[in-house]
């Protein structure tokens, strides 16, 4: 797995096989929102979802799981958006009953730039999500190519298909993800912008909707 690092902060971009072009949201500053998904995924078959109750926070070269009022607000925003698209929420304690699992990662502060053509680098990052959080899988995989470039105050969401057969030789696929970047300033304005970015990410992903027009 190739890993590269340079001391150059840069705005976040996701380049994927099937990608929604970045959208700039004016919320006390520019916010770059990119989304991508698995073209082979049949979202019509999913009806339930859950969201991890903590967020993986990357601060410089260290990462840890965090749960507080800030993270709860971002998690609740994801829940609200998924419910508005027609999905039924399942409490994390009953995650075995969920078709989809959403996990969030927040880059609080980093002074280096990363661009990885191989998405699997992220899955080995110290402290990052283990598939054991969701069940008994051998690992993760993205069914589409992804390149990440991010800097401070970025938020990433991964949506995993939990209906995949479990087993040590089976990997858990990510069927949708988004990157939200450009949020800088006070904690309060960061929070508002990131919530706006979450709404934008789901809003520019019409293929997720189960609601008839």
C-alpha positions, 0 to 999 in steps of 0.5 A: 500500500503506497503512502505519500505525504507533503507539507502543503495544506490543500482543499479536499477533493475526491476523484472517483469513478462516479463522482458528483462535481464539487459544489461550493456552499456559501456559509460564512465561507466556501465549503467544498463538497464532493460525493462518490458512489458505487455505480453497481450498488442497488440503493433501492434494496436498502431500507434501514440504516444506522450511524456510528455514535462516535466520530474518528477525529484526526488531529495532526498525526494522531487519531481517536474516537470522540463523542460529545455535543459537537459530534452528536450534532453532526451524527444527528444531521446525517440521521435526519438527512437519511430519514428525509430520503426515506430510510428507517433509522436503527439504533446503533445497539441494534446495528445487526438489523441495519442495511447500511452503516454510516461512519464519520471522520473529522480532520481537526488539524493537519499540516500535511497534504495527502493524495492517495490513488489507492483508497486502501491506505486509509483503512490502515490508518492508526485508530481508524474504523475496524470492520469489527465495529459493524460485524465479522468481516475481513476488511474494507474495500471501495468498489470504485477508485478514490483519491483523497486530498484534505486539510484541516477542518474536513469531514468525511462520511463513509456508507457501508453495505451491512447486508454483505455476507460476513466472514474472515474472507469477506470484505465490507464494501463502501457504497457511498462517501463524501468529503466536506472541506473548507470549514475554518473559523470558530467552533460554532461557525465550523459546526454550522458550515459542516451541517450545511455541507452534510445537507449538501452532500445528501442533496447532491446524491439523488440516487440515494432517495427512496422518496417519490417526487 
